[in-house]
Amino acid sequence: MHTIKEAVIVEGNYDKIKLSGFLDGIIITTHGFAVYTNEDFVKTIQELAKKTGIVIFTDSDSAGMRIRNFIKQKITDGSVKHAYIPDIKGKERRKREASKEGLLGVEGMTEEVIIKALRDAGCEIDKAVSKKKVSGITKADLYMLGLSGGNASAELRRRLSAEINIPARISANMLLDVLNRLYTYDELVEIVQSIKE
């Protein structure tokens, strides 16, 4: 069993059940889009952001990204981290069919993938904090590397996302945050060059 300092925000009960199997900490569900009308939930996560910090850990589909952005906008004070699962095609065992976008959600990930995602987000797990690399990758760097502003930029970002196991649909600002947390500028250049070859 791993302990986590930050409160983990997930979409549904099955996500919470999955994480509760190996994660000791506060795990809160948004109950999907109910988050948009639940003022008590918003107040709770605002308090948790100030006291323990929160990590938003939604699915990588479009619904999960909308919920993630909604929560992010509601937190004006405190610590907010973002954990991402990779885009993996498939369906959860309990479901008859795959989701509309055909991607596994948090509940479909392995314990190892989940713990890695939380550590990559900089969460304090088992009283150890993953250190953020201070590489200073900027939006200008993304442009110079062809990851933004060009005709083939979207495809290159998609390939980069697949290479580093993050969702393809994250925003430019979130991509920048992930890259700065996980890679130095030189490491990013190396990855981009290998993708272009």
FENBELNOR-V776248 format. One record per residue. PSI is psi as a letter, one per 20 degrees, with the letter a starting at -180 (999 if undefined). Layout:
# FENBELNOR-V776248
PSI ; PSI
This chain:
# FENBELNOR-V776248
p ; q ; q ; p ; g ; q ; p ; p ; o ; r ; g ; r ; h ; h ; g ; g ; g ; g ; h ; i ; h ; j ; p ; o ; a ; p ; o ; p ; q ; i ; l ; c ; i ; h ; h ; h ; j ; n ; h ; h ; g ; g ; g ; g ; h ; g ; g ; h ; h ; h ; g ; i ; q ; q ; p ; p ; m ; r ; r ; j ; r ; h ; g ; h ; h ; g ; g ; g ; h ; g ; g ; g ; h ; i ; o ; i ; p ; a ; p ; p ; q ; p ; p ; p ; q ; q ; o ; p ; q ; a ; q ; q ; h ; i ; q ; h ; q ; r ; r ; h ; i ; k ; q ; q ; a ; g ; h ; i ; q ; r ; g ; g ; g ; g ; g ; g ; g ; g ; g ; h ; i ; j ; q ; o ; p ; k ; j ; p ; p ; p ; p ; p ; p ; n ; i ; k ; p ; r ; h ; h ; g ; g ; g ; h ; i ; j ; i ; q ; j ; r ; h ; j ; g ; g ; g ; g ; h ; g ; h ; g ; g ; h ; h ; j ; l ; r ; q ; h ; j ; q ; r ; g ; g ; h ; g ; g ; g ; g ; g ; h ; h ; h ; q ; r ; g ; h ; h ; g ; g ; g ; g ; g ; g ; h ; h ; h ; 999
